[in-house]
């Protein structure tokens, strides 16, 4: 193993990256390392520059479970390979594999790591999109979802689901030490329990278990993907990276972050997670463009507030301490109780109704 640049022991994450490179057994030397992490999550992402002038991306994580991490990356790699015969060929980075064809991961029971191809990148969308760019994005996401629906049957279902995550949270909130575990007062725990219970009841009411499931990527912040611009000014999706919230779920779970990208304030570096973007006129235009390619039912559209509810309950509240930096986790959990979920209860969702196919 050759690790030319820097001392890999300067941090536990770089040490894990060094150990993963040695375990992989590549003969090339690492001559430079750039950290390309967002510094929002607990994951650390590096670009490793090799002595043959190529590069590879490595990710080190201790968030959640190694076994979910392995499952997610195995599914992601299957998706990347299945997309090869479609117009989205090369959009997802392939995960590096072992000689027997299985994906390579490094794991020491405390941290785990994986290597990806360094996907080429083109232009980023602007932070605030014009209406035509919003419509363009709506059509592109719909086209991508259609292809994902075509390959879904060849990708094994995951062991974690929206329902299992919500049931787990409900059990955590019913614990006598829930206030201590979440660092929130009892009245906040009660509010979270009520929203979690309501979400689970909605799954029953809409027959969620019977909805088709496709591979989805959830976090469509503009820093996660690039587009290629055509001579007429339109664009198509070109490459995507950052797969932290990958799942096999109904397509509706992909749409909350796209409402944020479509909003009048656009994509922001100072994160806040209000529900208002779901009913902004600009997102309604996104939904109309999307539905013109891949029609949505009114039932799916009216489920979008539940997608937001799940995001807050699962990623901010249940998983927050393991995913976000400690300072952001504390802020987001308190905001969930004081602002996000109360705002959802006040949200007028009538603009969503009738959008599909109109």
C-alpha positions, 0 to 999 in steps of 0.5 A: 500500500502506498500513501504518499500524501500526508499522515493518515493517522492525523484523524480517525477518519483519514486513518480509516481511509488509509486502512481501507486503501491498504485492504483494497490492495490497489498498487497505485499510490495516493499522491494527494487527498482532498476532503470534500465533505459537506461538514453538515453530517458525520460522514467524511468524504475524500477525493484520492488523487492517484499516481496515474493521474486518476482519482477515486472518491472514498467515504468513511462513516460511523452513522447508523449501521454498517449492515444498512450501509452495505445493503444501500451500497450494494443496491446503489451499485446494482442501480448504477449498472442497470442504468447503463442501458438507458439515457442515464448511463454513467449518472450514478457512480459505481461502487468499487468491487472485489474480484468476486464481484461483490462490492468492497467495503472496509469495516472495523466494527467502529467505522466503515468505508467504501470507494466510488468511481469519481463521476465526471461533473458538468454545470451546477444549477443556480441557487434560485431557478427560473420557472422554465428551469423548474419545469425542465427539472420537473421533466428530468426527474420524472424521466429519471423516475420512469427509468428507476421504475423500469429497473426496480424489479431487479433491485432487491428490496431493502430491510429498512422501510418508512414504516419500520423507521416510524414504528421504531421512533414511536417505541423510542418516544414511549420510553420513560427516558425519552426526554433524556434520550432526545434532550427535549421536555416531556411536552415536546416528546408528546408532540413528536409521539402524536405526529409519529402516530399520525404518520403511521395511521396515514400509511394505513389510510392510503394503503402505502404498502401497496404503492410501487417502490423505486430506487430514490435518492431523496436529497436533491440539494444542488450541490449533489448533482450536475447537469449538461446544458443543451444549445437551446438553453435546456439541460439534462441530468448528467451526474449525481453523487452523495447517496446518504439517504438512498432508499427503495420507496415510493417516488413521493419520498423524493419530492420534498427536497425538490420543492426546496430547490424549486422554491422562491428562496432557492437552495441555501447553505443555511439549512432550515426545513419548513413545509411551505415550499410544498405549496409554493406556486413554483413547486406547483409548476414543477409538479405539473411538468413532472406529471406531464411526463409521469402522471401522479394521482391526487392521492400521491400529491396529497401525501407530500405533506406526510413525506415532509413529516417523515423527513422531520421525524426520521432524519431530524429527530430519530437519526439526527444525533447520528447523522448531523453534527451535534450543534446542528442536531440540537438546533434542528430537533428544537426547531422540529418541535417549535417550528417545523411540525407546528407549521405543518399543522397550519399548512393549507395543502389545497394548492396540491389538489388537482395538480396531477395531469392538469 
